[in-house]
């Protein structure tokens, strides 16, 4: 698998996520679209890290170069953790909106000012 294939797949995931984010009014579908966007970013970061490593770094594995080798993977895990926190917080908001308004449409969010 080459970097081009990974980036094409990542851009397809990103495009599907943007399309879902802009066209859907349901909050749950919007959250799934945001997760697709985050996952496409993680995929491209890990792909760039995998295919942009220098052979000198790979041959001389020491403590100093260990972070350089795993930096893309560490950033990917950080993005996944932030996305999980964001999803938990947003689902709590969805439950609160569903309890008070009995709907989960984005147009009803502006009415919850009190």
N, C-alpha and C positions, 0 to 999 in steps of 0.2 A: 504494500500500500504506500503510495507516494504522498507527499505533502499537498500536491494539487488536488488529489481526490479528497483528502481530509478537509481542505479549505472549501471545496465545492459543496461537500456535505454540510459543513458548518454554515456556509452562506445560505443553503437551502433551509436549514433549521431556523436561521435568523429571519429569513424572509417569511416563513410560515408564522413565526412568532409575531413579527410586526403586523402581518395581515390580520391575525387573530386579535391583536391588541387594538387595532384601529377600527375593525368592523363589528366586533361583538359588544353587546351591552350587558351581558351577564358577567357578574364579578368572578365567578368560578372559572369561566372560560378565559377571562382576562388574566387571572393568576396562572393558569396553565400556559398561556402564551408568554408570560414573563419568565416562567421556568424554561420554556424552549429557548428563549433568548439567552438566559444565563448558561444553559447547557451548551449552546453553540459557541459562546465565548470560551467556556472551559475547554471544549474540544479544540478550538483553534489555538489556545494558549499551550495546551499540552502537545499539540502537533508541531507548533513552532519550536517548542523546547526540544522535542525529539529529533527534529531534522535540522536544527541550526547549531547543534553542538559541534565544536571543533574536535578534530581527531586528537589534537594534543591534550585537550582536557580529558578525553576518554582514556588515553593511554597512561596519563599520570594522575591516577586517582589518589588524592590525599585529602586531608581534612579541609584544606583551603578550597579545593575544587569540588568537594562533595555538595556544597550548597549550590554551586553553579550548575551541577548536573541535575539536581532535583528542584531547581527553582520554579520551573513551569508546573511541576506536579504539586508543589507546595502552594503555589498561587491558585491552582485549580481546586484544591481542597478548601482553601480559604473562601473562594467564590461560592462553592457548594454550601459551606457553613453559613455564609451570609444569606444565601437564597433560602435555606431552610428556616432561618430566623424570620426572614421577611414573609415567608409563606405562613408560618405559625401566627404571626401578628395579623396578617391580612385575613386569615380564616377566622380569627377571633372577632374581627370587625364584621365579617360576613354573618357570623352567627348573631351578633348584636343587631345588625340591620334586619336580619330575618325575623328576629324576635319582636322588634318594634314596628316594622313596616310590613311584615309578611311577604316580602319580595326581595330579590337580590339583584335588582337592576341598577346600573350605574347612574341613571337619571334620578334615582331616589336619594342619592347621597347628599345632594345640595339641600334637601329638606330637613336634615337632621342637625339643625343649628342649636336647638334648645337642649 
